[in-house]
Amino acid sequence: MADTEVEDKDGEAAPKSKRKLFIIVGAVVGVLLIGGGTWFMFFRGHGAEETHKVEVVKPVFIDVPEMTINLAGMPGERIQYLRVKVVLEVKDEKAVEQIKPTMPRVTDIFQTYLRELRSSDISGSAGLFRLKEEMLRRVNLAVAPGVVNVVLFKEVVIQ
Protein backbone atom coordinates (compact mmCIF):
# COMPACT_ATOMS: atom_id res chain seq x y z
CA MET A 1 0.00 0.00 0.00
CA ALA A 2 1.22 3.50 -0.77
CA ASP A 3 1.82 5.93 2.03
CA THR A 4 -0.30 8.71 0.48
CA GLU A 5 -3.39 6.62 -0.16
CA VAL A 6 -5.56 5.44 2.63
CA GLU A 7 -8.08 2.73 1.85
CA ASP A 8 -11.31 2.42 3.68
CA LYS A 9 -13.10 -0.87 4.45
CA ASP A 10 -14.27 -1.49 0.87
CA GLY A 11 -10.82 -1.12 -0.68
CA GLU A 12 -11.52 2.22 -2.40
CA ALA A 13 -9.27 5.29 -2.27
CA ALA A 14 -10.13 7.89 0.31
CA PRO A 15 -12.11 11.01 -0.76
CA LYS A 16 -9.03 13.20 -0.05
CA SER A 17 -7.16 11.90 -3.09
CA LYS A 18 -10.23 12.28 -5.33
CA ARG A 19 -10.60 15.88 -4.18
CA LYS A 20 -6.91 16.53 -5.01
CA LEU A 21 -7.39 15.02 -8.44
CA PHE A 22 -10.41 17.23 -9.15
CA ILE A 23 -8.52 20.33 -8.00
CA ILE A 24 -5.53 19.53 -10.21
CA VAL A 25 -7.70 18.76 -13.26
CA GLY A 26 -9.75 21.93 -12.64
CA ALA A 27 -6.61 24.05 -12.39
CA VAL A 28 -5.20 22.62 -15.65
CA VAL A 29 -8.49 23.19 -17.47
CA GLY A 30 -8.67 26.75 -16.07
CA VAL A 31 -5.14 27.54 -17.25
CA LEU A 32 -5.95 26.17 -20.71
CA LEU A 33 -9.14 28.23 -20.92
CA ILE A 34 -7.39 31.40 -19.82
CA GLY A 35 -4.54 30.80 -22.28
CA GLY A 36 -6.96 30.09 -25.13
CA GLY A 37 -9.00 33.18 -24.32
CA THR A 38 -5.88 35.32 -24.25
CA TRP A 39 -4.74 33.98 -27.61
CA PHE A 40 -8.21 34.53 -29.08
CA MET A 41 -8.43 38.13 -27.86
CA PHE A 42 -4.90 39.33 -28.61
CA PHE A 43 -3.19 37.18 -31.20
CA ARG A 44 -5.89 35.77 -33.48
CA GLY A 45 -5.92 37.24 -36.96
CA HIS A 46 -2.88 39.53 -36.74
CA GLY A 47 -1.38 37.95 -39.83
CA ALA A 48 -4.53 38.70 -41.82
CA GLU A 49 -4.34 42.43 -41.08
CA GLU A 50 -0.90 42.68 -42.60
CA THR A 51 -2.08 41.34 -45.96
CA HIS A 52 -4.53 44.22 -46.50
CA LYS A 53 -3.01 47.39 -47.88
CA VAL A 54 -4.64 50.68 -46.99
CA GLU A 55 -4.56 53.30 -49.72
CA VAL A 56 -3.75 56.71 -48.27
CA VAL A 57 -5.23 59.60 -50.20
CA LYS A 58 -3.19 62.77 -49.88
CA PRO A 59 -5.12 66.01 -50.19
CA VAL A 60 -4.37 68.52 -52.93
CA PHE A 61 -4.20 72.27 -52.38
CA ILE A 62 -5.41 75.04 -54.71
CA ASP A 63 -4.12 78.58 -54.28
CA VAL A 64 -6.69 81.35 -54.55
CA PRO A 65 -5.26 84.65 -55.84
CA GLU A 66 -4.32 87.13 -53.10
CA MET A 67 -7.09 89.63 -52.33
CA THR A 68 -6.92 93.14 -50.85
CA ILE A 69 -10.30 94.46 -49.76
CA ASN A 70 -11.40 97.62 -47.99
CA LEU A 71 -13.53 96.71 -44.97
CA ALA A 72 -16.91 98.25 -44.23
CA GLY A 73 -16.90 100.98 -41.61
CA MET A 74 -18.92 103.76 -40.16
CA PRO A 75 -18.95 107.12 -41.98
CA GLY A 76 -16.05 109.26 -40.86
CA GLU A 77 -13.95 106.31 -39.64
CA ARG A 78 -10.54 105.55 -41.00
CA ILE A 79 -10.67 103.11 -43.93
CA GLN A 80 -9.20 99.71 -43.07
CA TYR A 81 -7.90 97.16 -45.54
CA LEU A 82 -7.81 93.39 -45.37
CA ARG A 83 -5.23 91.37 -47.28
CA VAL A 84 -5.98 87.64 -47.48
CA LYS A 85 -4.15 84.68 -49.02
CA VAL A 86 -6.31 81.57 -49.06
CA VAL A 87 -5.68 77.93 -50.00
CA LEU A 88 -8.43 75.41 -50.69
CA GLU A 89 -7.93 71.78 -49.68
CA VAL A 90 -9.62 69.20 -51.93
CA LYS A 91 -9.67 65.42 -52.02
CA ASP A 92 -7.71 64.67 -55.20
CA GLU A 93 -6.54 65.90 -58.60
CA LYS A 94 -9.94 65.16 -60.13
CA ALA A 95 -11.50 67.72 -57.80
CA VAL A 96 -8.87 70.27 -58.83
CA GLU A 97 -9.90 69.86 -62.46
CA GLN A 98 -13.53 70.54 -61.48
CA ILE A 99 -12.72 73.61 -59.40
CA LYS A 100 -10.09 75.40 -61.55
CA PRO A 101 -12.62 76.63 -64.17
CA THR A 102 -14.80 78.14 -61.40
CA MET A 103 -11.94 80.07 -59.76
CA PRO A 104 -13.17 83.50 -61.02
CA ARG A 105 -16.54 82.78 -59.37
CA VAL A 106 -14.79 81.75 -56.13
CA THR A 107 -12.73 84.96 -56.10
CA ASP A 108 -15.85 87.05 -56.74
CA ILE A 109 -17.81 85.36 -53.94
CA PHE A 110 -14.94 85.83 -51.49
CA GLN A 111 -14.46 89.51 -52.35
CA THR A 112 -18.18 90.26 -52.16
CA TYR A 113 -18.44 88.62 -48.76
CA LEU A 114 -15.24 90.14 -47.35
CA ARG A 115 -16.29 93.69 -48.31
CA GLU A 116 -19.27 93.40 -45.96
CA LEU A 117 -17.07 92.68 -42.94
CA ARG A 118 -15.87 95.09 -40.28
CA SER A 119 -12.53 94.69 -38.54
CA SER A 120 -14.38 93.71 -35.35
CA ASP A 121 -15.97 90.75 -37.23
CA ILE A 122 -12.60 89.10 -37.74
CA SER A 123 -10.78 90.04 -34.57
CA GLY A 124 -9.46 87.15 -32.50
CA SER A 125 -9.32 83.46 -33.23
CA ALA A 126 -13.10 83.03 -32.95
CA GLY A 127 -13.61 85.68 -35.63
CA LEU A 128 -11.13 83.98 -37.95
CA PHE A 129 -12.80 80.62 -37.34
CA ARG A 130 -16.22 82.05 -38.26
CA LEU A 131 -14.68 83.67 -41.33
CA LYS A 132 -13.12 80.39 -42.40
CA GLU A 133 -16.40 78.46 -41.94
CA GLU A 134 -18.40 81.07 -43.86
CA MET A 135 -15.87 81.06 -46.70
CA LEU A 136 -16.02 77.26 -46.83
CA ARG A 137 -19.81 77.32 -47.05
CA ARG A 138 -19.74 79.91 -49.84
CA VAL A 139 -17.00 78.21 -51.86
CA ASN A 140 -18.83 74.88 -51.78
CA LEU A 141 -21.93 76.60 -53.16
CA ALA A 142 -19.83 78.12 -55.95
CA VAL A 143 -18.01 74.95 -57.01
CA ALA A 144 -20.92 72.48 -56.68
CA PRO A 145 -20.93 69.54 -57.51
CA GLY A 146 -17.25 69.77 -56.57
CA VAL A 147 -16.38 69.76 -52.88
CA VAL A 148 -13.79 71.75 -50.95
CA ASN A 149 -12.83 70.09 -47.66
CA VAL A 150 -11.14 73.00 -45.88
CA VAL A 151 -10.34 76.67 -46.40
CA LEU A 152 -6.87 77.49 -45.08
CA PHE A 153 -5.42 80.94 -44.47
CA LYS A 154 -1.86 81.55 -45.61
CA GLU A 155 -1.97 85.21 -44.61
CA VAL A 156 -4.50 87.57 -42.99
CA VAL A 157 -3.49 91.20 -42.50
CA ILE A 158 -5.70 94.07 -41.35
CA GLN A 159 -4.30 97.59 -41.86
Disulfide bonds with the S-S distance in Angstrom:
none
